[in-house]
Amino acid sequence: MKVESYPTPNQGERRDGAQPDIVLLHYTAMPDTATVLKRLANPEAEVSAHYVVSPEGGVWQMVDEAMRAWHAGAGRWGACDDVNSRSIGIEIVNAAKEPFAAPQMRSVEVLVAGIMERWRVPPERVLGHSDIAPGRKIDPGPRFDWRRLALQGLAVWSEAVGEGAGWDRFMQDARVFGYTAEVEREVLLQAFRDRFRPGVTGELDGVDCARMVDLAAQYPVDPGAALA
């Protein structure tokens, strides 16, 4: 895969000697790649990402992986509250109104696989912006095919089903899995569903709870967050 260079001044050193152990996926909410690149290279915008992927599958690197890009903003995953210092950000050019193009998905998969190998990032640390900042951010949104990535070992997924729903257990398991941002429970549920049950609406149900139990059991980012 060819990677073009498009440097941005919007970057800095990772804080406290941190190294990346998260891959964070975004959509741009803008359909034009040239406009995205110009914005992320504009010092007045004060935003950036390590990579941009076009609908045609083109890839541009804007920030060296060892450096800190400005893509995550305020957010949290497990005990990590400086996601920029611990992550590599990928902006996927998509206006949030259409499916992600096949060439684009293939490039994202190759890019994520390479980052995971270089930095030893496990699949449970491949996250969406909405995971670390639910409510404030909704990307990459319900149209992004997380299951496709998971089938290749590039993310995680759950097909668990069950009966009986309870908010206390759901929120407890959510924290163990990594959802530690302080938001209303309905906001967290929507972020979870957009990723693991896209298109589902309504009240918390047994499938939501079963899948969160499953994810927390398999991938406990913060076991200490569980209630006694």
C-alpha positions in Angstrom: 0.0 0.0 0.0 1.4 3.4 -1.0 1.4 6.1 1.7 1.7 9.7 0.6 3.2 12.3 2.9 1.2 15.4 3.9 2.9 16.9 7.0 1.0 19.0 9.5 2.4 21.4 12.2 -0.4 20.3 14.5 1.6 17.8 16.6 3.9 17.4 19.5 5.7 15.0 21.8 3.8 12.3 23.5 3.5 13.2 27.2 5.3 11.5 30.0 7.1 9.1 27.6 3.9 7.4 26.5 3.9 5.1 23.6 0.8 4.3 21.4 -1.2 1.3 22.5 -4.5 2.4 21.0 -5.6 2.8 17.4 -8.4 5.4 17.2 -10.8 5.5 14.2 -12.7 8.5 13.1 -14.8 9.7 10.2 -14.3 13.2 8.9 -18.0 14.2 8.3 -16.6 15.8 5.2 -16.6 14.0 1.8 -13.7 15.8 0.1 -10.2 14.5 0.9 -8.4 17.6 -0.3 -10.5 19.8 2.1 -9.8 17.3 5.0 -6.0 17.4 4.4 -5.9 21.2 4.2 -7.9 21.5 7.4 -5.7 19.1 9.3 -2.6 20.9 8.1 -4.0 24.3 9.1 -2.3 25.5 12.4 -5.4 27.6 13.2 -7.6 24.5 13.2 -5.5 22.9 16.0 -6.5 19.4 14.9 -4.7 16.6 13.1 -4.4 12.9 12.7 -1.6 10.5 11.9 -3.3 9.2 8.8 -6.1 10.1 6.4 -7.8 7.5 4.1 -9.8 8.6 1.1 -12.9 6.8 -0.3 -10.7 5.6 -3.2 -8.3 3.9 -0.8 -5.5 6.6 -0.9 -3.6 7.0 2.3 -1.8 10.1 3.5 0.5 10.3 6.6 0.4 13.6 8.4 2.1 12.8 11.7 4.9 10.3 12.5 3.5 7.5 14.6 6.0 8.2 17.4 4.5 11.8 17.7 1.3 13.0 19.3 -1.4 14.1 16.9 -4.4 16.1 18.0 -7.4 14.0 17.1 -9.0 12.5 20.2 -9.8 15.6 22.4 -11.3 15.1 25.8 -12.1 11.4 26.4 -11.2 8.3 28.4 -10.7 4.6 28.0 -10.1 2.6 31.1 -7.7 4.6 33.2 -6.3 6.5 30.2 -7.4 10.1 30.1 -4.8 11.4 27.6 -5.8 9.4 24.6 -3.8 11.6 22.2 -0.6 10.5 24.0 -1.5 6.8 23.8 -3.1 6.5 20.4 -2.6 6.6 16.6 -5.5 8.4 14.9 -6.9 7.5 11.5 -9.3 9.9 9.8 -11.6 8.1 7.3 -13.0 10.4 4.7 -16.8 9.9 4.9 -19.6 12.4 5.2 -21.5 10.2 7.6 -24.3 9.7 5.1 -23.0 6.8 3.0 -21.4 3.4 3.6 -17.6 3.2 3.7 -16.3 2.4 0.2 -14.7 -1.1 -0.3 -11.2 0.3 -1.4 -11.3 2.5 1.6 -12.0 -0.3 4.0 -9.2 -2.4 2.5 -6.7 0.4 3.1 -8.0 0.9 6.6 -7.5 -2.8 7.3 -3.9 -2.8 5.9 -3.1 0.3 7.9 -4.5 -0.9 11.1 -2.8 -4.3 10.8 0.5 -2.6 10.3 0.1 -0.3 13.3 -0.9 -3.2 15.5 2.2 -5.2 14.5 4.6 -2.2 14.9 3.3 -1.2 18.3 1.9 -4.5 19.6 -1.6 -3.1 19.9 -4.2 -5.9 20.7 -7.5 -5.9 18.9 -9.4 -4.7 21.9 -7.4 -1.5 21.7 -8.7 -0.7 18.2 -11.4 1.8 19.2 -13.8 4.4 17.7 -13.9 8.0 18.7 -17.4 7.4 20.1 -15.9 4.7 22.5 -13.6 7.2 24.2 -16.0 10.2 24.1 -19.6 8.8 23.9 -22.1 11.5 23.2 -19.6 14.2 22.4 -18.5 12.2 19.4 -20.4 9.6 17.3 -17.8 8.6 14.7 -17.0 6.3 13.0 -20.7 5.7 13.4 -23.1 2.8 12.8 -22.3 2.5 9.1 -18.7 1.4 9.9 -18.2 -2.4 9.7 -16.6 -3.3 13.0 -17.5 -7.0 12.5 -15.5 -7.1 9.3 -12.4 -5.9 11.1 -13.0 -8.3 14.0 -13.2 -11.3 11.7 -9.6 -10.4 10.6 -8.4 -10.0 14.2 -8.3 -6.2 13.8 -11.0 -5.3 16.4 -13.3 -7.2 18.8 -16.9 -8.2 18.4 -19.6 -10.2 20.3 -22.6 -12.2 19.1 -23.7 -13.1 22.6 -27.5 -13.2 23.3 -29.4 -13.4 26.5 -32.5 -12.5 28.5 -32.9 -10.1 31.3 -31.6 -6.6 31.5 -30.3 -4.5 34.3 -28.6 -1.1 34.2 -26.3 -1.7 37.2 -24.7 -4.8 35.7 -24.5 -3.2 32.3 -22.7 -0.1 33.6 -20.4 -2.3 35.8 -19.4 -4.4 32.8 -19.0 -1.4 30.6 -16.4 0.1 33.0 -14.5 -3.2 33.0 -14.5 -3.3 29.3 -13.2 0.3 29.1 -16.1 2.7 28.9 -15.1 5.0 31.7 -16.1 8.4 30.3 -18.6 10.0 32.6 -21.8 10.2 30.6 -25.5 9.4 31.1 -26.3 5.7 30.8 -28.5 6.2 27.7 -25.7 8.0 26.0 -23.3 5.1 26.7 -25.9 2.6 25.5 -26.2 4.5 22.2 -22.5 4.5 21.6 -22.3 0.8 22.4 -25.1 0.0 20.1 -23.7 2.0 17.2 -20.6 -0.2 17.4 -21.9 -3.6 18.5 -25.6 -3.5 17.5 -26.0 -0.9 14.7 -29.5 0.1 14.0 -31.0 -1.2 17.3 -33.1 1.3 19.3 -35.3 1.2 22.3 -34.8 0.3 26.0 -31.8 -1.6 27.3 -32.4 -5.3 26.7 -30.9 -8.7 27.3 -28.8 -8.7 24.2 -27.1 -5.5 25.2 -26.3 -6.9 28.6 -25.1 -10.3 27.3 -22.8 -8.7 24.8 -21.3 -6.3 27.4 -20.8 -9.2 29.8 -19.1 -11.1 27.1 -16.8 -8.2 26.1 -15.9 -7.4 29.7 -15.1 -11.1 30.4 -12.8 -11.5 27.4 -11.2 -8.0 27.3 -11.1 -6.4 30.8 -9.2 -3.2 30.3 -9.8 -2.3 33.9 -10.8 -5.2 36.1 -10.5 -2.9 39.2 -13.5 -1.0 37.9 -15.9 -3.9 38.7 -18.1 -3.5 41.8 -17.4 -5.8 44.7 
